[in-house]
Amino acid sequence: MDRLRLYEFPAIREDGFEDCGGCNNETPYKYVLAKNKAEAEYLIREGLAGLCANCMCKLLTDEKFLIFRSTFPEEIGEDELELMIGDGVDYEHFESLEDAEEFVNALSKGISDKEIALYTQVDESGKTVYRKGKHLVNRTGVYMVAWK
């Protein structure tokens, strides 16, 4: 199962509209389903994709896409982490980014139907917070991989 994300692009014509790639009606925004932002930007730039909201909704319903919200927020505090564990989220801490990334890769191959997120531990105002993604911090990094 491919995981795609929906991206929105504002019209770049001077009049504030673009032609939809489906119905050809003018629209202030075009929507693209892609694996990542770079792919979405390429598809828009080359004119290979870009639908108005109505056509995108029709595509999603006609093709029976499964839509889900990401389990993992951009930032997690210690309290939220405890609640997520109660909701079926598992996690593991790592002292090095290399080990955390290796674990993510191994986990991705073993449980491809699960959502996986890499977090960096950041201390803010005396509180431990985990930020989604890789971040440089002024100390030895601690990383967390979470999956559900």
N, C-alpha and C positions, 0 to 999 in steps of 0.2 A: 504494500500500500504506500503510494507516494504521499508525502505530507507537503501540502501547498499552503501558501499564505496569500491573502488577498491584499493587494497594494492599490493605493489611490494616487492618481496623478492629475494635477490641475491642468486645464487647457493652457497651451502656450501661444495660441494665436492672439493677435492684438485685440480682437473683439471678445475674447474671453471664452470662446467655445471651440470645440473640436468635433469632428464627425465620428460618430460611433462606428466601430468596426463590424457591428451586427446589423442594426437597422438604418444606419447612415443619418440618423437624426443628430442635430447639434446637441452637445452636452458640455457642461462646464468641467466635468471630471470624467476620466476614463479609469476603469478598473481592470486589473490584471491578476490572474492566478499564476504564481511562480514559486519555485523552491527557495529563492532568496531575492533580495532587493536588486542585486546586480543583474540577475536574469530578467527581472521585471523591467528594469530600466532599458536593457538591451531590446526586449520585445517591443516596448513603446517606441524607442528611438528608431528602430528599423520598420515600424509600422506593421509588425507581425501579430500584435494583440492590442486590445483596448476596447472595452465595452462600456456603454452607459449603464447606469444602475439597473434599469429595467431589463436590459439584455443579460447582464451578469446574474440577476436573480433568476431569470428564466433558465439560463445555463445551469445554475446550481440546482434548481429543482428538477429540470429535465434529466440531468445526468446523475441525479441522486447522490450528490456529494454528502459526505458525513462531515459535519461542522462541529468543532469543539473549541472551547476556550482553553487557553494554556493553563495548566495546573499551577505553574510556577510564576509568582510575581517577580518584578524587577528587583525587589528588595525584601529580605526576610529578617525579622528580629527574632531573638530567642523565644519569645512568647508565641509568635506565629509558627515557628518551627515545631513546637510541641503540638500545636493544633493540627498541623499538616500531618504529623506522624499518626495522630488519631484518625486521620482521613485516608490512611493507606499509603502514605509516602514513606519510602525508605531512603536512607542517606548514609554516606560514608565520608569521613574527613581524611585529608591528605596534607602532608607537610611540604610537598613539592608540586608545582604545576605539571611537570612531566608525568608524575605518577597519576595525578588526577585525570589528565588527558588520556593516558593509556587505559585507565579504568573506564572512562566514557566510551572509548573505542571498543573495548572488549564487551561492555554492557550493550552497546548499540548492536553488535553482531549477535549477541545471545538473546536479547529481548526486543526485537525491532518494533513490536507493537506497543511498546511503552514510551512514555515521554521522559526525557532525560534532560537535566539542566546542570550546568557547572556554575558554581558561585565562588566568589572571592570573599574571605572574611575581612571586614574593615571595622576598625574600632572608631566609634564616633561618640564624643561626649561621654566617655566611660561605658558605653554600651557596645555589645558585640552585634554587628549587623552583617548579613551576607548579601552582596550585590551580584546579580546575575552577570556572568561573563568573566573575562580575565581583566583584572585591574592591578595597576602598580601601586604598591603600598610602601610606606617608609619603614618596613621591618620585614622579617622573614614571612613569606606568605603562607597562609593556611587556606586550603581550598575545600569545598564541599561539593560532592556530586549527589544530586537527589534524583529519584526516579519513582514513577508510579505506573 
